[in-house]
Amino acid sequence: MPSFNIAHAVAALIPLILSLSVHEYAHAWSAQKLGDDTASRAGRLTLNPLSHIDPFGTLVLPLILLISGTGFMFGWAKPVPVNPARFRRGVHMGRGMAWTAGAGPLSNLLLSLLAAVTFGLLGRYAPAALASGGGVRELLENILVVNLALALFNLIPVPPLDGSRIVDGYMPLRFRAGWERVTALAPFLLLAVFIFGGRLIAGPFSYLFGLLANLVNFISAA
């Protein structure tokens, strides 16, 4: 069994917990902006991780993956409740759900971008902070990678992932029956996503990671 390093585990788990909290907060915030205060009344319009943690999905499963040394970090938080019937007048319920769903992955992409910018600025003005083996470097790398993976994974159009709600909100009526037949297979599709999800997002992940790495290099050398 691979050796378990507590410091590395903490450096990986903390960014995951914070990233999942931001993801769920983004859902709650976007729903609030559209007129639905369901999440707010449930105490979910907050960045406090304690309000979003799912014991198994946020803590136990990631720890198991870390201890097993798979190199793959995955997890989830408690879903934020959204009631499209409470959206303000003029907001299409399907579109509103799509916007609310998309806010989660978008928040993770923004966190990845923020981590890249911070990495670049430190590389330019405080390179000692990024010394090999330093905690700051590892933390920023984990924030970038974890958020990029969370964003792409959640955009896979399989229920209950956010991507399915985005597709559902914009699915043309003529394709609705076919889409509903696909969503009826959601349990089996979700299992396949858990097994093959890493491969599904590998291409987009490598592309976006390369863009962010180029941004880091550009800022560092500017």
C-alpha positions in Angstrom: 0.0 0.0 0.0 1.4 3.5 -0.8 2.6 5.5 2.1 0.2 8.1 3.4 1.5 11.6 3.9 -0.7 13.6 6.2 0.6 17.0 5.0 0.0 16.1 1.4 -3.5 14.8 2.3 -4.4 18.1 4.0 -3.0 20.1 1.1 -5.3 18.2 -1.2 -8.4 17.9 1.0 -8.7 21.5 2.0 -8.8 22.9 -1.6 -11.4 20.2 -2.4 -13.6 21.2 0.5 -13.3 24.9 -0.2 -13.9 24.4 -3.9 -17.0 22.3 -3.3 -18.3 25.0 -0.9 -17.8 27.7 -3.5 -19.5 25.5 -6.1 -22.6 25.1 -4.0 -22.6 28.8 -2.9 -22.6 29.7 -6.6 -25.7 27.6 -7.1 -27.4 29.3 -4.2 -26.3 32.8 -5.2 -27.5 32.4 -8.8 -30.9 31.1 -7.6 -31.2 34.0 -5.2 -30.5 36.4 -8.1 -33.2 34.8 -10.1 -35.7 35.2 -7.3 -35.6 31.8 -5.5 -34.6 32.1 -1.9 -35.0 28.4 -1.1 -31.3 27.8 -0.6 -31.0 31.0 1.4 -33.7 30.0 3.8 -32.1 26.6 4.1 -28.8 28.3 5.2 -27.0 27.4 2.1 -26.2 30.9 0.8 -22.9 30.9 2.6 -19.2 30.0 1.9 -19.0 28.2 5.3 -18.0 24.6 4.4 -19.9 23.2 7.4 -23.1 24.1 5.6 -22.2 22.2 2.5 -20.2 19.2 3.6 -21.6 15.7 2.8 -19.8 13.3 5.2 -19.2 10.6 2.6 -18.8 12.6 -0.6 -16.7 15.5 0.9 -14.6 13.7 3.5 -14.7 9.9 3.5 -14.4 9.2 -0.3 -11.6 11.7 -0.9 -9.7 10.3 2.0 -10.1 6.8 0.7 -8.8 7.9 -2.7 -5.9 9.7 -1.1 -4.9 6.7 1.1 -5.2 4.3 -1.9 -2.8 6.5 -3.9 -4.9 6.4 -7.0 -3.8 10.0 -7.9 -7.5 10.8 -8.6 -9.3 13.3 -6.4 -13.1 13.3 -6.5 -15.9 14.3 -4.2 -19.2 16.1 -3.9 -21.1 18.3 -1.4 -24.8 18.4 -0.4 -26.9 19.6 -3.3 -28.3 23.1 -3.0 -32.1 23.1 -3.1 -33.5 25.1 -6.0 -37.2 25.7 -6.7 -37.7 27.0 -10.2 -41.4 27.9 -9.4 -40.0 30.6 -7.2 -38.0 32.3 -10.0 -39.2 35.9 -10.5 -41.7 36.7 -13.3 -40.1 36.7 -16.7 -37.5 34.0 -15.9 -38.1 30.8 -17.9 -37.9 27.9 -15.4 -35.8 25.7 -17.7 -33.4 28.5 -18.6 -33.2 29.6 -14.9 -32.3 26.1 -13.9 -29.7 25.9 -16.6 -28.2 29.3 -15.4 -28.2 28.1 -11.8 -26.6 24.8 -12.7 -23.9 26.5 -14.8 -22.9 28.9 -12.0 -21.3 26.0 -10.1 -18.8 24.9 -12.8 -18.2 28.5 -13.7 -17.2 29.3 -10.1 -14.7 26.5 -10.3 -13.2 27.7 -13.5 -12.8 31.2 -12.0 -11.0 29.7 -9.0 -8.6 27.8 -11.3 -8.0 31.1 -13.1 -7.4 32.9 -9.8 -5.0 30.2 -8.7 -3.1 30.5 -12.0 -2.9 34.4 -11.7 -1.7 34.1 -8.1 0.9 31.5 -9.1 2.2 33.8 -11.8 2.3 36.9 -9.6 4.2 35.0 -6.9 6.6 33.6 -9.5 7.3 37.2 -10.6 7.4 39.0 -7.3 8.0 36.3 -4.6 9.6 33.3 -6.2 10.9 32.0 -2.9 7.3 31.3 -1.9 7.1 28.8 -4.7 10.2 26.9 -3.8 10.1 23.2 -4.7 8.3 21.3 -1.9 6.8 24.4 -0.4 3.3 24.3 0.9 2.2 27.4 -1.0 3.1 25.9 -4.4 1.4 22.6 -3.6 -1.7 24.4 -2.4 -2.0 26.6 -5.5 -1.4 23.6 -7.8 -4.1 21.6 -6.0 -6.6 24.5 -6.2 -6.0 24.9 -9.9 -6.2 21.2 -10.7 -9.1 20.3 -8.4 -11.3 23.2 -9.6 -10.5 22.5 -13.3 -11.5 18.8 -12.8 -14.6 19.7 -10.8 -15.8 22.1 -13.5 -15.3 19.7 -16.4 -16.7 16.7 -14.5 -19.8 18.6 -13.5 -20.4 19.7 -17.1 -20.8 16.1 -18.3 -24.5 16.0 -19.4 -25.6 13.1 -17.2 -28.2 13.6 -14.4 -27.8 14.8 -11.7 -24.6 16.5 -12.8 -24.9 20.2 -13.7 -24.3 19.6 -17.4 -27.6 17.7 -17.6 -29.5 20.7 -16.3 -27.8 23.0 -18.8 -28.7 20.7 -21.7 -32.2 20.2 -20.3 -32.8 24.0 -20.1 -31.9 24.5 -23.8 -33.0 21.2 -25.3 -35.3 22.0 -28.4 -38.8 20.6 -28.1 -38.3 18.3 -31.1 -35.5 16.5 -29.3 -37.1 16.4 -25.9 -38.5 12.9 -26.2 -35.1 11.5 -27.1 -33.4 13.4 -24.3 -35.9 12.0 -21.8 -35.2 8.5 -22.9 -31.5 9.2 -22.3 -32.1 10.6 -18.9 -34.2 7.6 -17.9 -30.9 5.7 -18.1 -29.3 8.1 -15.6 -28.3 5.5 -12.9 -26.4 3.4 -15.4 -24.9 6.5 -17.2 -23.8 7.9 -13.9 -22.0 4.7 -13.0 -20.2 4.8 -16.3 -19.2 8.4 -15.6 -17.8 7.5 -12.3 -15.7 4.7 -14.0 -14.7 6.5 -17.1 -15.2 10.2 -16.1 -11.4 10.8 -15.9 -11.0 9.7 -19.5 -14.0 11.7 -20.7 -12.5 15.0 -19.3 -8.8 14.2 -20.0 -8.7 16.0 -23.4 -10.5 19.3 -22.3 -8.5 19.2 -19.0 -5.2 19.0 -20.8 -6.1 21.8 -23.1 -7.4 24.2 -20.4 -4.5 23.2 -18.1 -2.1 24.1 -20.9 -3.8 27.5 -21.3 -3.5 28.2 -17.6 0.1 27.1 -17.5 0.9 29.5 -20.4 -0.9 32.3 -18.4 1.3 31.5 -15.4 4.5 31.7 -17.5 3.3 34.9 -19.2 2.6 36.7 -15.8 5.8 35.3 -14.3 7.9 36.7 -17.1 6.0 39.9 -17.7 
